[in-house]
């Protein structure tokens, strides 16, 4: 159970009435997991503006060739990127689709794609794909793609495809058929019809104001997380029907994660196990914090985490206050 707790907290750290999140119109029909990063909301958050935006700008300025490409594209990530969506089907890294919503200069993207394909023909090329209506789609093809199945993303020698659907949406995937599907939807030839009703319900209930949020079915989660076949985490995941939630960055950072399980009894059992695991973690971090004072903010954050059962759902909530953030940013001795 402790392993499951760690996995859930790690996943969440990646992830009055509130506005529901919109179901992205370019989701593949067989999607089983969705991770959404609300870039615009994060960059507008008071904490980010105060503590992180200057560092972000500095890193972009130090980006070398990457910064040149952004300038050639007339793309300012701080202003022109609204959200990033990563989808997955069946836990297979090759069935992932990246969707970027923002504002893009189509002609400049096409020119940059041609430039990159010419300058690095061993890695990039312009590929044409039949559109099924007598025409062709043009996409940028890479000889390598990212594999997100491990603890850290890795490049592998397998093709990936990038396409600009229009001036507002860019997509990328190792799966050519997912790119074609997105292009067809942009042309109005298809519409997203999710095969899994449970995922659709999670997306409809998602909090669109969260900075990062997830909606994932356990069938996909068990394959996405780096879990051994004989791990006890798989047994715990078998009790879970769906996982959703995320965290919101404002003046502080708030986490809310929901686990839908088989029934009320299972919810009570898992809630007790999660809270027991949190208490153990709290004790260990408290002991370590005596020696390492820099762990004090982490200890405060851990104290805020608590699981509660509501019917057949487990709600895990926590918060990192502005005071905790200020404390963590102070250098030792100050």
C-alpha positions in Angstrom: 0.0 0.0 0.0 2.9 2.4 0.7 4.1 1.9 -2.9 0.7 2.8 -4.2 0.6 5.9 -2.0 4.0 7.0 -3.4 2.9 6.3 -6.9 -0.3 8.4 -6.5 1.5 11.3 -4.9 4.2 11.3 -7.6 1.6 11.2 -10.3 -0.3 14.1 -8.8 3.0 16.1 -8.6 3.5 15.7 -12.4 -0.9 16.4 -11.9 -18.8 27.5 -4.7 -19.0 25.9 -8.3 -16.1 25.5 -10.6 -15.9 25.5 -14.3 -15.8 22.1 -15.8 -13.0 21.2 -18.2 -13.8 21.0 -21.9 -13.4 17.7 -23.5 -10.6 18.2 -26.1 -12.0 17.7 -29.6 -8.9 16.0 -30.8 -8.7 13.1 -28.3 -8.3 9.7 -29.9 -11.5 7.7 -29.6 -9.7 4.9 -27.6 -8.2 7.3 -25.1 -7.8 5.8 -21.6 -5.6 8.5 -19.9 -5.5 12.3 -20.2 -3.0 14.7 -18.6 -3.7 18.4 -19.1 -1.3 21.2 -18.2 -3.1 24.6 -18.1 -0.1 26.7 -19.1 -2.0 30.0 -19.2 -3.4 29.5 -15.7 0.1 28.5 -14.4 1.9 31.5 -15.9 -0.9 33.9 -14.6 -0.7 32.5 -11.0 0.6 35.1 -8.5 3.1 32.7 -7.1 4.6 31.9 -10.5 4.7 35.5 -11.5 6.5 36.4 -8.2 8.9 33.5 -7.9 9.4 31.6 -11.1 8.7 33.7 -14.2 12.0 35.5 -14.2 13.9 32.2 -14.0 11.8 30.9 -16.9 12.6 33.9 -19.0 16.3 33.5 -18.2 16.3 29.9 -19.2 14.6 30.7 -22.5 17.2 33.4 -23.2 19.9 30.9 -22.5 18.3 28.4 -24.9 20.7 28.9 -27.8 19.4 27.4 -31.0 16.1 26.6 -29.4 15.5 30.3 -28.7 16.4 31.1 -32.3 13.8 28.6 -33.6 11.2 30.2 -31.3 12.0 33.6 -32.7 11.9 32.4 -36.2 8.4 31.0 -35.5 7.4 34.2 -33.8 6.3 32.0 -30.9 6.5 33.3 -27.3 5.8 30.4 -25.0 4.8 32.9 -22.2 2.1 34.4 -24.4 1.2 32.0 -27.2 0.8 28.6 -25.4 -2.5 28.0 -23.7 -2.5 24.4 -22.7 -0.7 21.1 -23.3 -2.6 17.8 -23.4 -1.1 14.3 -23.4 -3.3 11.3 -24.1 -2.6 7.6 -24.0 -4.4 4.5 -25.0 -3.9 1.1 -23.2 -0.7 2.3 -21.5 1.3 1.9 -24.7 3.8 4.7 -25.1 3.5 4.4 -28.9 -0.2 5.2 -28.6 0.3 8.6 -27.1 -0.8 11.9 -28.6 0.5 15.4 -27.7 -1.9 18.3 -28.3 -0.7 21.9 -27.9 -3.3 24.7 -27.9 -2.1 28.2 -28.6 -1.5 30.7 -31.4 0.8 29.7 -34.2 2.0 31.4 -37.4 1.2 28.7 -40.0 3.4 30.0 -42.8 6.4 30.4 -40.4 5.9 26.9 -39.1 5.8 25.5 -42.6 9.0 27.4 -43.5 10.8 26.2 -40.3 9.8 22.6 -41.0 11.3 22.8 -44.5 14.4 24.4 -43.1 14.9 21.7 -40.4 14.2 18.9 -42.9 16.9 20.3 -45.3 19.5 21.0 -42.6 19.0 17.7 -40.8 17.8 15.3 -43.4 19.2 12.4 -41.4 16.7 13.1 -38.6 13.9 15.1 -40.1 11.8 15.0 -43.3 8.6 16.3 -44.8 6.2 13.4 -45.2 3.0 13.3 -47.3 0.1 11.1 -46.1 -3.0 10.4 -48.2 -6.0 12.1 -46.6 -8.5 9.6 -47.9 -10.3 12.2 -50.0 -8.0 12.4 -53.0 -5.6 14.8 -51.4 -2.6 14.7 -49.1 -1.6 15.9 -45.6 1.9 17.2 -45.1 3.6 16.4 -41.8 7.0 16.8 -40.2 8.6 13.4 -39.6 11.3 12.7 -37.1 13.5 9.6 -37.0 13.3 9.5 -33.2 10.5 9.8 -30.7 10.2 10.1 -26.9 9.4 7.1 -24.8 7.6 8.1 -21.6 7.2 4.6 -20.2 10.1 4.8 -17.8 10.9 7.1 -14.8 12.5 9.6 -17.2 11.6 10.3 -20.9 14.0 8.8 -23.3 14.7 9.2 -27.0 14.3 6.0 -29.0 15.0 5.2 -32.7 11.3 5.1 -33.8 9.6 7.6 -36.0 7.4 10.4 -34.7 5.2 12.8 -36.5 4.3 16.5 -36.0 1.5 18.4 -37.6 0.0 21.8 -37.3 -3.8 21.3 -37.6 -4.5 25.1 -37.9 -3.3 28.3 -36.4 -4.5 27.2 -32.9 -3.5 23.5 -32.6 -0.3 21.5 -33.0 -0.1 17.7 -32.5 2.7 15.1 -32.3 2.7 11.3 -31.9 4.7 8.2 -32.7 1.5 6.8 -34.2 0.8 8.0 -37.7 -2.8 7.0 -37.6 -3.4 9.3 -34.5 -2.0 12.2 -36.5 -4.3 11.4 -39.4 -7.2 11.1 -37.1 -6.5 14.6 -35.6 -6.1 16.1 -39.1 -9.4 14.6 -40.1 -11.1 16.0 -37.1 -9.6 19.5 -37.8 -11.1 19.2 -41.3 -14.5 18.3 -39.9 -14.5 14.8 -41.3 -14.6 13.1 -38.0 -15.6 13.8 -34.4 -14.3 12.4 -31.1 -16.5 9.7 -29.8 -14.8 8.2 -26.7 -15.2 4.4 -26.5 -14.8 4.4 -22.8 -17.9 6.1 -21.1 -16.2 6.1 -17.7 -13.4 8.3 -19.1 -15.9 10.6 -20.7 -17.6 11.1 -17.4 -14.3 11.9 -15.6 -13.5 14.5 -18.3 -17.0 16.1 -17.9 -16.5 16.4 -14.2 -12.9 17.6 -14.3 -12.1 21.0 -12.8 -11.1 23.2 -15.6 -9.5 25.7 -13.2 -6.8 23.3 -12.1 -3.3 24.0 -13.3 -2.6 20.3 -13.9 -5.2 17.6 -13.9 -5.5 14.0 -14.9 -8.2 11.5 -15.8 -7.0 7.9 -16.1 -8.4 4.4 -16.0 -6.5 1.8 -14.0 -6.1 -0.4 -17.0 -3.8 2.3 -18.5 -2.3 3.4 -15.2 -0.9 0.0 -14.4 1.0 0.0 -17.7 2.0 3.7 -17.6 3.7 3.6 -14.2 7.0 1.7 -14.0 5.6 -1.2 -11.9 7.0 -4.7 -11.6 4.7 -7.5 -12.7 4.9 -9.0 -9.2 4.3 -5.6 -7.5 1.6 -5.3 -4.8 0.6 -2.0 -6.5 -1.1 -4.0 -9.2 -3.3 -5.7 -6.6 -4.2 -2.3 -5.2 -5.0 -0.8 -8.6 -7.4 -3.7 -9.3 -9.6 -2.2 -6.6 -9.7 1.2 -8.3 -12.1 2.0 -11.1 -10.8 5.5 -12.0 -8.4 8.2 -10.9 -9.0 11.9 -11.5 -7.9 15.3 -10.1 -4.9 17.4 -10.0 -3.4 20.5 -8.4 -4.0 24.2 -8.7 -1.3 26.9 -8.5 -2.4 30.3 -7.2 -1.0 32.1 -4.2 -0.6 28.6 -2.9 -0.7 25.1 -4.3 -3.7 22.9 -3.7 -4.0 19.2 -4.5 -7.2 17.2 -4.9 -7.2 13.7 -6.2 -10.2 11.4 -6.4 -10.1 7.6 -6.6 -13.3 5.8 -7.5 -13.4 2.3 -6.2 -15.7 -0.8 -6.3 -17.9 0.0 -3.3 -18.1 1.9 0.0 -16.3 -0.9 2.0 -13.3 -0.8 -0.4 -13.3 3.0 -0.1 -13.1 2.8 3.7 -10.4 0.1 3.6 -8.1 2.0 1.2 -8.7 5.3 3.0 -7.4 3.8 6.2 -4.4 2.4 4.4 -3.6 5.6 2.7 -3.8 7.6 5.9 -1.6 5.0 7.8 0.9 5.3 5.0 0.9 9.1 5.3 1.4 8.9 9.0 4.4 6.7 8.5 5.8 9.0 5.9 5.2 12.0 8.2 7.2 10.3 11.0 10.1 9.5 8.7 10.3 13.0 7.2 10.0 14.5 10.7 13.0 12.5 11.9 15.0 13.5 8.9 14.0 17.2 9.3 15.8 17.3 12.7 19.0 16.8 10.8 18.1 18.6 7.6 16.3 21.8 8.3 15.6 22.3 4.6 13.0 19.5 4.8 10.8 21.6 7.1 8.6 22.9 4.2 8.2 19.3 2.9 7.1 18.3 6.4 4.5 21.0 6.6 3.1 20.0 3.2 3.0 16.4 4.2 1.0 17.3 7.3 -1.7 18.8 5.1 -2.3 15.6 3.1 -5.4 13.6 4.2 -7.6 11.0 2.6 -11.4 10.8 3.3 -14.0 8.4 2.0 -17.2 9.7 0.4 -19.4 6.8 -0.7 -17.3 4.7 -3.1 -14.8 7.6 -3.7 -11.6 8.4 -1.9 -10.6 12.1 -1.8 -7.0 12.9 -1.2 -6.4 16.6 -0.4 -3.4 18.7 0.5 -2.0 22.2 0.3 1.3 24.1 0.2 0.6 27.5 1.5 2.3 30.7 0.5 4.1 30.7 3.8 5.5 27.2 3.2 6.6 28.3 -0.3 8.4 31.4 1.1 10.1 29.2 3.7 11.3 26.7 1.1 12.8 29.5 -1.1 14.8 31.0 1.8 18.4 30.1 1.8 19.8 28.3 4.9 20.9 30.7 7.6 18.7 33.6 6.5 
